[in-house]
Amino acid sequence: MARDKNIPLPVTEKQGRGRPRKPDAMTNAQRQAAFRARRKAAGKARHGIGKGA
């Protein structure tokens, strides 16, 4: 009796979690390079430890 109660479920494609990416989204490397270019154009000094800091 219990075997007769199996109902086939429709197979659907899983959706990705979270907000979908924009088609023209920048990568993290592109975003960082743009940030550094903006800082350089603004004449801001680097902060950090190392040569030239």
C-alpha positions in Angstrom: 0.0 0.0 0.0 2.7 2.5 0.9 4.5 1.8 -2.3 1.6 3.0 -4.4 1.7 6.6 -2.9 4.9 7.7 -4.7 4.1 10.7 -6.8 6.7 11.7 -9.4 7.9 15.3 -8.9 8.6 17.6 -11.9 12.3 18.0 -12.5 13.3 21.7 -12.4 16.6 23.5 -12.7 18.0 24.7 -9.4 18.3 28.5 -9.0 21.5 30.1 -7.8 21.5 31.6 -4.4 21.6 35.4 -3.9 21.3 38.3 -6.3 22.2 37.5 -9.9 25.3 39.2 -11.4 25.0 42.1 -13.8 26.2 41.3 -17.3 28.7 44.2 -17.2 29.9 43.6 -13.6 33.6 44.3 -12.9 35.8 41.6 -11.5 37.5 42.3 -8.1 40.8 43.0 -9.9 39.2 45.5 -12.3 37.5 47.2 -9.3 40.8 47.5 -7.4 42.7 48.8 -10.5 40.0 51.5 -11.0 40.2 52.4 -7.3 44.0 52.8 -7.5 43.7 54.9 -10.7 41.2 57.2 -9.0 43.5 57.5 -5.9 46.5 58.2 -8.1 44.6 60.9 -10.1 43.5 62.5 -6.9 47.1 62.7 -5.6 46.4 60.7 -2.5 49.4 59.1 -0.8 49.5 55.3 -0.1 49.2 54.1 3.4 50.8 51.0 4.6 54.1 49.3 5.4 56.8 48.9 2.9 58.9 50.7 0.3 57.4 54.0 -0.7 54.9 54.3 2.1 
